[in-house]
Amino acid sequence: MSKIENLLFKISPNIRLQSLLAFLYSLAVSLITSYIIITKFYRYLNLLTYLSYAIYSTFVLYIIPSLIAAVVVKTVYRRFRFRHLTVIAYASLIPYSLFNIIAALLLALYSSVGLYTAAVIVGVSSVLGFWYIILTFINIGRFNKLLVSLVQPLALFLLYIPTYGILLNASSNEIMLILKFIIGAFISALISTIIIRIMRNPIKRSLNMDPLDAVSQFIRAWLFNININTAFGGKGFGVYKDVDTFTIAFISKRSNKLKSILYLPNVHYGPANNIGGSAYPLELSRYIKNRYNVVPIILHGAVNIDLNPVASNQISVFKKDINKSMELIGKRRYNSIDISISKYRSARAINIIFNSRRALTILSRAPKTTEDINTAASKIINATLQKRFKEVALVDAHNSRDESSDEKDLLDLWSEGITEDSRYFREYIRAISSKPYIKIRGINKIGYAYKYITRRYNDVAEGYANLLIMKGQRDGFFILSFNANNMLPSLREKLLEYIRSKYRYDGEIITTDTHVVNSLGSKADVVLGRYVDEGYLISIIDELFNKAEESLEECEFGFLKSSVKVRVWGENFIVKAGAAFNSTIYITKYIAPLVLILGYILSLFIIAFI
């Protein structure tokens, strides 16, 4: 994120700081324009007159109209936060002030009140264009967008009419000014519409995605916490794909009661906030808990953002799949679990093996960066494992983000993750093909526990922390899962050491890779350990281990692979998007400014000569 973006995110919650910066900026512009105008009409510069004009202009032509606009829009749209509206209103003063300076210079050079008036009205109209573009991303409807965009320009215009006579010592023709304003507003709206269309086209053509709809969803989810059920990127975006799912059930031998359900849908829990599949770990866990009253465990598959669900309401497909799988699992039970762990360099493969034929394989590179695995790499890894097992549920532990290493390519926001031509992939292949260095045979007792966590820290999403303990005659192994997007390697090491020393278990800590914790205001590095208190996590771990050890009992197991059809972003999305985004960036940097400049020059001449 750029320094400018960081500054905006720091300023936006603070109305006082916003207003102070807006006042200082407006005062500086007013001092410049008032000096030019006063020295043009008066032989001697009267300091008191000069300062009076400048301060009057600062409030009447800048600050007051901005606050009026923010108040009016807030009254109509209560879901908007006032501090965000003031950011928009104050930011719109930048193009407006530039035209005011141009107007003053035209007056000084050509002594033309008509040119001055035209330039100021074009500046007022530019505020409409600014609001129109911003509101397009918020998506509040075309007609409403136009009305809201008119509020601040109208306030500026109405306050400009009396100010016109004060500054220029001239009488104003109100009817002609109104006509000029209407023409300027129309041209500004037209310019904004053209810019929006040309910026939208490259991505629309390449991906069949509406980029403005996509950005609009991000903004609405981030600023207003609106639950987004509609398709991300517009109705035409995405492809239907058959997605594998795995359901593993743990059933008490003594009571024959269902104790826990582990569910792995091979989709990616993104892109952000509650958009697409981001909230699936929470919602699927909640569904399992409420319907079956058991410990829910949702895992993250070996996938990347290509398999982001297009719409959050597709979760119903997975709920039906869970129910269907549980009906079939009742007839297919297994009674033995073994664990084997192999590694190569930083790559580690944990195989939890059910009756020698089916495996839940967890991949991790911790403490090195453990990131998403793309579709091609995942298929090859799966095929390699299927030489040993009939069915494999492949899990990406997503449990380490090492920002101090040289693996920066894995940390990029738009990274494909681990690809089939990378050294990280080759390490995984060597790891799963290597001889195990740890074997735990004859797991005969299982313990399980969960704890519901509310959103207290930015790096921990609302949801469930889950613990599964598997115990053999001598050794035990645990899987501890948090609903978060990756974690700091230092935190993982501390927690593992704490568990080993206190509870004498080896195991792994993983995350769901939920992107609920990410938004436009929350960067990709918001990983577990960034903000959360370590003591808070340790208290959760203690509670989970105490519950899980109390629940240890002999179990039978159900393991079922299924498939559902889901609309996802599509394979190689990042590669395709890269070219489209580059075209959009080119348009934004070169073509859009050209359209903007030529459009407002044309507007200036039309208004000047009416």
N, C-alpha and C positions, 0 to 999 in steps of 0.2 A: 504493500500500500504506500502511495506517495506521501510526501510531507504535507502537501496541500490537503489530501484526504484526511490524514491524521489530525490536522488542524481543525478541519470542519467538524469532525466527530467530537473533538474536545470542546469546540465553541457551541455546538447545537443545543446541549442541555442548559446552557447558561445564558439566560435572556439579558442579564445585566452586562455581561461581557460583549454579547452581540450588539446591544444598544450603544455601548461605549465606542466600539470599533466603528459602527455605522455613523455615529455622531462625529467622530474625529475625521473620518473619510469625507463625509458630507461637508463638514466645515472647511476642510482643505480645498475641496472643489468650489465651494461658495466663495471663499476668499479669492480664488483665481478668477472666477467669472465676474464677481462684483467689481474687482479691480479693473478688469478690462472694460466693463460697461460704464463705470463711474468716470474713469479717465477719458472715455470717449465722449461723454456728454458734459463733463465739467472741466474747466481749465485747471482748477486746483483740487487736489485730493484732500478732502476733509476726513480725517481719521475716524471721527465719531460716526459720520455718515457711512463711511466704508464698512466699519465693523457692524453697524446696525443692519445694513443691507445683507452682509454675510451671515450674521446670526439669524436674521429673519428668513433668509433663503434656506438655511440649514434645516430649520424646523418646518417651515411652511411648504417648501418644495421637496423635502426629502423625508424627514423623520415622521411627521404627522401622517402623510398619506400612506406610508408603510404600515404604521400601527393601525390605521383605519382599515386597511386591507386585511391585516391579520385578524382583527377583531370581527369583521364582517364574515370572513370565511369560517372562522371558528364557530360563530353563531349558527351558521347554516350547516356546517359539517362538524359535529361535535366530536367525532372520532379522531379528528386531526389534533395533534398537540400544538399548543400555542407557540412553543419554542421552535417547532419545525416550520410553522408558517412565517414567523418573523425571520428565520434564516432565508427563506425564499424571497420575502418582501425586501429585506435589506440587500440580498445579492442582486436583485433586479435593478438596484440603484446604480450598479456599475455601468451597464450600457447607457442608461439614462443620463448619468453624469458626463459620460464621454461626449454625448450629443450636446449637452449643455455647454461644454467647453468649446466644441466645434461651432455652436451657435454664437457664442461670445466672440470667437475669432472672426467669423464671417461678418459680424456686426462691425468689428474694429477695422477690418480690411476694406469692406465694400459699403459701409454705412447704410446697409439695407435692413430695415426692420422686417421686411417680408422674408428675407433669407433667415434672419434670426428666428422669427416665429416658426418657419417651416422646420428648421433644425430641431427646435425644442419639441414641436409636436411629433416629429419622427422619433425623438428620444422617448417621449411619453408612450408612443406606439410600440417601441421596442420592449417596454415593460410588459405589454400584453403578449408579445411574442415569447418572451422569457417564461412567463407563467404558463402559456399554452404548451410549450415543450415540456416543462416540468410536470404539469398535470396530465399530459399524455402518458407519462410513465406511471402515474398513480392510478390512471384508468377510472375516471369518475363519470364517463359518458360525454359524448361529443357536445351536446347542447349545453349541459351544465359546465363543461370545461370552458366553453367560450364565455359564459356569463361570469364565472369565477375569475377568469383571466382579465375581464374588464374592470374589476373592482378597483385595483390600485391605479391603473391608468386614468380611470374616471375621476378618482380622488385627486390625482396629480393635475389633471386638466382643469377641474373646477377651482382648484386653488391657484392655478396658473393665471386664470382670467383676471382676478383683481391684482395679482402680482405684476402682470404685464404692464399695467399703467404706472405702478409705483416705480419699477425699475427703468422704464424707458420714457417716463413722463409723457406718455401718449395715450390717446383714447383707443379703445379696442372695439372691433366689430364682432360682437359675440356670435352672430349667425354665421359669419364667414369662418370664425374659429371653430365652431361646432362642425361645419362641413369639412374643414381640413382634418379635424380630429377623426371623423368617421372614415374618411378616405385613408388616413394613416393607419387606423386600426385594422381596416380591411386588408391593406397591403401587408401589414405585419403578420396577421393571421395566415395570409396566403404564403408568405415566405416561410413561416414556421412549418406549415403543412408540407411544402415542397421539401424542406430539409429532412423532415421526419420520414417522408416516403423514400428519398434517395438513400438514407441511412439504413432503412429497413430492408431494401431489396436484395443485397448480396446474401445475407443469411437466409432470407425467405426463399430465394432461388436454390441455394445449396442444400439446406437442411429441411426445407418446408416448415421452418420454425419462424414464428413472429417474435423477433427479438424484443420489441417493445412490450408485448404481453409477458414475456419471460421476466424482463426487468421490473415490470409493474408488479408481478407476483412477489418478487424479492422485496420490493419497497413496501408493499402492503403488509406482508408478513412481518417485516422488520419493524416498521414504524407503528403499525396499528394492531399487530398480532391477530390478523384476520385469518381464519381457518380456510385454506385454499383447497377446494375440492375439484376445481376445474382443471382441464388438461394443461400442463405446463407448456408454454410456447405456442399456444393456439391449438385449434381442433385438428389440424392436419399433421402435427408433429408426432414423430415416434413410429416404431414398427412393432407389430405383434410378434412375440417370440415364445417358444415353448421353454419354460423355465423349470429346472429340476428343483424339487423340494425333498427334504428328509425329515422324518418324524421318528424320534426315539422315545419310547415310553418306559418308565421304571415302575414295576408293579411288585408290591409286597408279596413274598411267598407265604407269609404267615396269615395275612388277612385277605389276600387277593385284591387289595385296594390299589388303585392308581395313586402313585405318590408324586411323580414329576413327569413333565413333558418337555423334551428338548426339541426345538423346531428350527430348521435351517432352510429358509427360502433363498434361492440363489439370485437375489436382487441386491442392488446397492442402496443403502439407506441415505439417499441424498435427493436434491442438491443442498438444501438449507432450510432453516426454520421448520415450518410444518408443511413444506411444499414437497410434492412427489412422495417418495418413500421415506423421508427423513424421520417421521414419527412411527414407522412400522414397529421398531423394537418395543416401544412403550405400548402401542395399541394391541399388538399381538400378545404381548405378555399379559396385559390387562384382560384380554379376551380369554386366554387359557385359564387365568386365575379365577375369573368370574364363572366360567362355564364348567370347569372341571374341578375347581377348588384344590389345585395342586401347585407345586413349585414350578413356575414357568421359566424356561431358559431359551433365549433367542440368540442365535449365533450369526456371525458375519461370514458369508461365503467368500471364496477366492474369486472376487469380481471387482470391477471398477465402475466408473460413472456411466459407461456404455449401458449398464443394466439398471440405471435409475428408472423406477416406475414413472410414467408420465403424469399420473394423477393419484392423489392420496386415496381416493375412494375405491381404487382397485384392491385395497386391502380385503375387501369382502371375498375376493377370489381365494385368498390364502386362508381365511377363516373357514370357508367351505372345505378347503383341502385338509385342514386340520381335523375337522369332523369326520370326513370320509376316511382319512388315514387311521384315525382312532378306532373306527368300526372294523377295519381290516386287521389292525394290529392285535385285536383280541384273539385272533385265530393263528397268529404267527409269533410265538414266543421263543426266546432263547435263554440259556441259563449259564453261560460262561463269558467272562470278560478277561482279557489279557491286555497288558500295556507294554508297548515297546517304544523306545526313544532313540533316534539316531540323529547324527549331525555331521555337517561338513563346514568347516570354518565357522562363520556366524550363523549359518542356516541350521534350524532344528526342526525335526518332524516328530510329532507325538502321535502315535497310532493307538487308539483305543479300539480293540478288536473284539467283535461280538461273534462267538462261536466259530472263530478262525476264518470266516468267510466275508464278513462285513466290517468296515472300519470307519471310524470318525477320526480323520487326520487333521491335526492342527499344525499349521506352519507359522514359524516365527523366526525373525532374525535378531531379536532382542539380545543385547542392548543396542545393536545396530538398528537402523530405521527399518521398520516393518510396515509396508504400505500395500495398497491395493495390487491385485494381480489381474492383468488383462485377460480377455477371453481366450486368446490363442495359447498363452502360457498355461492357463488353467486347464485347458483341454489336454495338453501334453503331459502335465503333471498327473492328471487324473488317469490318463492312459497308462502311464508308467506304474502307478499304484495298482491298477486293475490287472496287472500281471500277477499280483499276489492276492488280491481280494476281488470278490465278485462285484461288490458295490462299495463305493467310497463317498462319504460326505466330507468334502474338502473345506476346511475352515482357515481363514486368514485371521491370525490372532490380533493383528492391528494394535500392537501393544508397546511400541517404542518409536519415538520421533527424536532421533539424535541430530540436533541442529549443529553440533560441533564437528561433525564428520565431513568428509569430502563427498558425501552422497547427496549433493544439493539437487540433483535431477529428480530424486524421489520426493523432495519437499515442495516442489513447484505446485502452485494451486491447480494448474491444468495438466499435471503430469498424468500419463497413462498408467503410472504405477510400474510394477515389475512386468516387463515385456519379454517375449520369447527370445529376443536377441540380446538380452542383457546378462551381465555376469551374475546378477542376483538370482536370475532364473536358473542358471547353470549350477549355482550353489545349492538351490533347492533340489534339483534333480540328483546331484551327488549325495545330498543328505538323505533323501528317501530311498536311495539305492544302497546306502552304506549299512554295514552291520550294526545292529543296535548296541549301544553302550549301557543301556538300562533296560531291564526286563522285569515286569511284575506279573507273575502268573497267578491264576486262580483267584481273581477278585471275587470275594464272596459276600461282602457287605457294602451297602451304599448308604450314604447320608446326604441329605439335601436341606437347603435353607434359602430363604429369600428375605429381602428387606426393601420395602417401598421407600424411595428417596424423592423428596420434593426438590424443586430447583432452588437451592440455597447458594450455589456457586456457579459462575459462568461456564466452568469446564465440566460440570456434571449435569447431565440432562435429567429431567424428571423421568422416573422409571424404576426398574428393579435391579438391585445388586443380588447376584445369585451365586450360590456355592454348591458344588457337587464334590463329595468325598468318595473315593473308591478305595476300599481297604482289602488287602490280601491277608495271608497268614502272618506275614512279618512287616511288609511295606505298605504304604498307602500313597495315594496321589490325589491331588485336588485340581479343580478348575474353578477359578473365581472370576466372575464377569461383572463389569461395570457398564452402564449405559452412557458411554462417552465416545469421543472421536480421538482414539489413540492416547498415548500417555508419555510422560517424560521418563526416560530410561532410569534416571536417578531415583524417582519415586518407585518405580517397579522393583528396583534392587532393594530398596529399604523395606518395602512391604514383604517381599519374598523372604528376606533375612529375618524379619520379625516372625513370620509364620513358621519358618524352619526352626527357629530357636525356641518358640513357645509351644508349637503344636506338633513338631517333629514330622511334618509332611513335606514331600517334594511336590511340585505342581507348577501351574502357570496361571498368570493373571492376564486376562484378555479384555477387549472392549468390543462393543457392538458396531463401532464406527458410525453411530448416529450423527447426522448432520444437523440435528435440531440445535446444537450448540453453535452452529455457524450461521452467519448472516452478513448483510452488507456492512454492518457495524462490528462484526466479530470475525477476525481473520482465521485462516486455516490452521494457525499455530495454537489455537485455543484447545489444548489437549489436557488430559487429566494430570493434575499436578501444577498447572499454571497458576491457579487461584485457590484451589481447595486446601483446607487445613489438613495437614497430615494426621493430626490427632483425631480428627473427625472420621477419616477413613479407617484408622486403626480401631476406633470404637465400633464401627460397622463390622469389621473383620472379626472382632471378638464375639460380637453377637451372633454372626453367621456361623462361626465354628462351634460355638456352644450349642446352638440349635441343631446343626448338622451331626455332631457327634452323639447327641441324644437320640437322633432319629436313625442311627446306623442299624441296618437290618438286612437280611438276605432278600434278594430281589430276583425277579425274572425281567426279561427285557424284550421290548418290541422294536424292530428296526424296519422302517418302510421308506422306500424311494417312490416318489410320485412325480407328476408333471402337471403344470398349469400354463395356460396361455395368458400372457400379460403384455401390455403395450409399454415398451421401454424406449430409451433414447436411441438405441441402435449401435451396432458394432462400429468401431473406429470413429466414434463421434468426435473425439478430440482432434483427430487428424483432419477430418472434414471441416470441423468448426474453425480450425486454425486458419485455413485459406479464406474462409468467409469472413472471419473476424479481421484478418489483415486488410481485406477489401473495404470493410466498414471503417477501419482506422484510417485508411487512405482517404476515404470520402470525408470523414470527420475532420481530418487535418487540412485537406486541400480544397475539396469541392464545396463542402458545406460553408466554409468561411467566404469562398468566392460568391456563392449564391447570396449569402447574407449581405456582403458588402455591396454587390451590384443591385440587390433588391432595395436596400435602404438609400442608395444613391438615387435610384429611380424614384423612390418615394419622396425624397427631398425635392427633386425637381418638379414632380407633379404638384406637390403641395405648395411650393414656392410660387408657381406660376398660375395658380387658380385665382 
